[in-house]
Amino acid sequence: TSASESMEAVVSTQSTGAELSTLQVQKVTGGATNKLSKIKDVRKSIARCHTVLRTNQRDNLRKFYLKKKYMPLDLRPKKTRAIRRQLTTHEAGLKTLRQQKKDAHFSQRVYAIKA
């Protein structure tokens, strides 16, 4: 599940963070070159853990805001500026009071065609 996955990510982030700090100390003190090349891999693994945490957090926020009236801007669909400003399908389908009256009083005529 996402909860256990995120806990694992937190634990692995802490352990790799400690590993990174030791590697950086070795770099300063003049450690072996194979240790120096490992720094990049450790940093990437930390970034992967942060990515997992961030995606889980965003998924939980999306679930939380699903039934709410407003949603934070970063959780809304991006699309394009023009599409975001477009009328919704509901708004586009609305009729003015004048049009409603016209439709009510002058409905479409039905003709019987003689064959």
Backbone hydrogen bonds in HBPLUS format (Angstrom, degrees):
<---DONOR---> <-ACCEPTOR-->    atom                        ^
c    i                          cat <-CA-CA->   ^        H-A-AA   ^      H-
h    n   atom  resd res      DA  || num        DHA   H-A  angle D-A-AA Bond
n    s   type  num  typ     dist DA aas  dist angle  dist       angle   num
A0005-GLU N   A0001-THR O   3.04 MM   4  6.13 153.6  2.11 144.2 152.6     1
A0006-SER N   A0002-SER O   2.87 MM   4  5.95 151.8  1.95 141.9 148.5     2
A0007-MET N   A0003-ALA O   3.01 MM   4  6.26 150.8  2.10 143.7 151.9     3
A0008-GLU N   A0004-SER O   2.96 MM   4  6.18 158.0  2.00 147.0 152.5     4
A0009-ALA N   A0005-GLU O   2.99 MM   4  6.23 149.4  2.09 139.4 148.2     5
A0010-VAL N   A0006-SER O   2.92 MM   4  6.19 151.5  2.00 145.2 152.1     6
A0011-VAL N   A0007-MET O   2.99 MM   4  6.27 165.2  2.01 152.2 155.6     7
A0012-SER N   A0008-GLU O   2.86 MM   4  6.04 165.8  1.88 151.9 156.2     8
A0013-THR N   A0009-ALA O   2.88 MM   4  5.95 147.4  1.98 141.2 150.3     9
A0014-GLN N   A0010-VAL O   3.04 MM   4  6.32 157.5  2.09 148.4 153.6    10
A0015-SER N   A0011-VAL O   3.01 MM   4  6.31 162.4  2.04 151.3 156.2    11
A0016-THR N   A0012-SER O   2.87 MM   4  5.95 165.1  1.90 147.9 152.5    12
A0017-GLY N   A0013-THR O   2.82 MM   4  5.84 142.1  1.96 139.7 150.7    13
A0018-ALA N   A0014-GLN O   3.05 MM   4  6.29 152.5  2.13 144.2 150.2    14
A0019-GLU N   A0015-SER O   3.02 MM   4  6.31 155.7  2.08 143.4 150.5    15
A0020-LEU N   A0016-THR O   2.81 MM   4  5.99 151.3  1.89 142.4 150.2    16
A0021-SER N   A0017-GLY O   3.03 MM   4  6.30 157.6  2.08 145.7 150.9    17
A0022-THR N   A0018-ALA O   3.09 MM   4  6.42 155.3  2.16 148.4 154.6    18
A0023-LEU N   A0019-GLU O   2.96 MM   4  6.23 155.8  2.02 147.8 154.9    19
A0024-GLN N   A0020-LEU O   2.87 MM   4  6.14 153.1  1.94 151.6 159.1    20
A0025-VAL N   A0021-SER O   3.02 MM   4  6.24 148.2  2.12 141.5 149.8    21
A0026-GLN N   A0022-THR O   2.96 MM   4  6.25 156.4  2.01 146.9 153.2    22
A0027-LYS N   A0023-LEU O   2.91 MM   4  6.18 143.5  2.04 141.5 151.9    23
A0028-VAL N   A0024-GLN O   3.12 MM   4  6.40 155.1  2.18 143.6 148.5    24
A0029-THR N   A0025-VAL O   2.92 MM   4  6.20 160.1  1.96 151.7 157.7    25
A0030-GLY N   A0026-GLN O   2.92 MM   4  5.88 113.6  2.37 134.2 148.8    26
A0031-GLY N   A0026-GLN O   2.58 MM   5  4.71 128.4  1.83 140.8 147.4    27
A0030-GLY N   A0027-LYS O   3.30 MM   3  5.13 148.2  2.41  92.8 102.0    28
A0035-LYS N   A0032-ALA O   3.23 MM   3  5.48 134.7  2.44 100.5 111.8    29
A0036-LEU N   A0032-ALA O   3.35 MM   4  6.74 146.9  2.47 140.2 149.1    30
A0037-SER N   A0033-THR O   3.15 MM   4  6.48 149.2  2.25 148.9 155.7    31
A0038-LYS N   A0035-LYS O   3.08 MM   3  5.09 137.2  2.27  95.4 107.9    32
A0039-ILE N   A0036-LEU O   3.31 MM   3  5.55 150.6  2.40 102.7 110.3    33
A0042-VAL N   A0038-LYS O   3.02 MM   4  6.30 159.7  2.07 157.9 163.7    34
A0043-ARG N   A0039-ILE O   2.95 MM   4  6.19 161.6  1.98 153.1 158.1    35
A0044-LYS N   A0040-LYS O   2.98 MM   4  6.23 155.8  2.04 149.2 155.8    36
A0045-SER N   A0041-ASP O   2.98 MM   4  6.24 152.5  2.06 145.5 152.8    37
A0046-ILE N   A0042-VAL O   2.99 MM   4  6.28 151.2  2.07 149.1 156.7    38
A0047-ALA N   A0043-ARG O   3.02 MM   4  6.30 154.7  2.08 144.6 151.6    39
A0048-ARG N   A0044-LYS O   2.92 MM   4  6.24 148.4  2.02 145.3 154.0    40
A0049-CYS N   A0045-SER O   3.08 MM   4  6.34 155.2  2.14 143.9 149.5    41
A0050-HIS N   A0046-ILE O   2.96 MM   4  6.28 159.4  2.00 151.5 157.2    42
A0051-THR N   A0047-ALA O   2.93 MM   4  6.15 148.0  2.03 144.0 152.9    43
A0052-VAL N   A0048-ARG O   3.05 MM   4  6.38 155.2  2.11 148.5 154.1    44
A0053-LEU N   A0049-CYS O   3.01 MM   4  6.32 163.8  2.04 152.9 157.0    45
A0054-ARG N   A0050-HIS O   2.89 MM   4  6.05 160.0  1.93 147.9 153.7    46
A0055-THR N   A0051-THR O   2.93 MM   4  6.12 164.4  1.96 153.0 156.7    47
A0056-ASN N   A0052-VAL O   3.04 MM   4  6.19 162.3  2.07 150.7 155.5    48
A0057-GLN N   A0053-LEU O   2.96 MM   4  6.13 159.2  2.00 147.9 154.1    49
A0058-ARG N   A0054-ARG O   2.91 MM   4  6.14 160.3  1.95 150.9 156.1    50
A0059-ASP N   A0055-THR O   2.93 MM   4  6.11 154.7  1.99 146.6 153.4    51
A0060-ASN N   A0056-ASN O   3.00 MM   4  6.24 160.7  2.03 150.1 154.8    52
A0061-LEU N   A0057-GLN O   2.98 MM   4  6.25 154.7  2.04 146.5 153.9    53
A0062-ARG N   A0058-ARG O   2.86 MM   4  6.10 153.7  1.93 147.0 154.2    54
A0063-LYS N   A0059-ASP O   3.03 MM   4  6.34 157.3  2.09 148.9 154.2    55
A0064-PHE N   A0060-ASN O   2.97 MM   4  6.22 153.3  2.04 144.7 152.4    56
A0065-TYR N   A0061-LEU O   2.93 MM   4  6.16 158.8  1.97 154.5 158.7    57
A0066-LEU N   A0063-LYS O   3.40 MM   3  5.19 158.7  2.45  97.5 103.6    58
A0068-LYS N   A0065-TYR O   3.25 MM   3  5.08 150.4  2.35  98.2 106.9    59
A0075-LEU N   A0072-PRO O   3.01 MM   3  5.52 152.2  2.09 114.2 122.8    60
A0076-ARG N   A0073-LEU O   3.27 MM   3  5.31 147.9  2.38  99.2 108.3    61
A0084-ARG N   A0080-THR O   2.96 MM   4  6.20 159.8  2.00 156.1 162.0    62
A0085-ARG N   A0081-ARG O   3.14 MM   4  6.37 137.2  2.33 140.3 151.0    63
A0085-ARG N   A0082-ALA O   3.17 MM   3  5.22 129.8  2.43  95.3 108.4    64
A0086-GLN N   A0083-ILE O   3.16 MM   3  5.06 150.5  2.25  98.6 107.5    65
A0092-ALA N   A0088-THR O   2.89 MM   4  6.09 159.7  1.93 155.5 161.4    66
A0093-GLY N   A0089-THR O   3.11 MM   4  6.16 141.2  2.27 137.1 146.0    67
A0094-LEU N   A0091-GLU O   3.35 MM   3  5.43 155.7  2.42 100.6 107.5    68
A0100-GLN N   A0096-THR O   2.98 MM   4  6.26 153.5  2.06 148.8 156.5    69
A0101-LYS N   A0097-LEU O   2.98 MM   4  6.27 154.7  2.05 148.8 154.9    70
A0102-LYS N   A0098-ARG O   3.01 MM   4  6.29 159.7  2.05 147.6 153.1    71
A0103-ASP N   A0099-GLN O   2.96 MM   4  6.15 164.9  1.98 150.1 153.7    72
A0104-ALA N   A0100-GLN O   2.99 MM   4  6.18 150.0  2.08 142.0 150.4    73
A0105-HIS N   A0101-LYS O   2.95 MM   4  6.13 161.5  1.98 156.9 160.6    74
A0106-PHE N   A0102-LYS O   2.83 MM   4  5.65 156.3  1.89 152.4 158.6    75
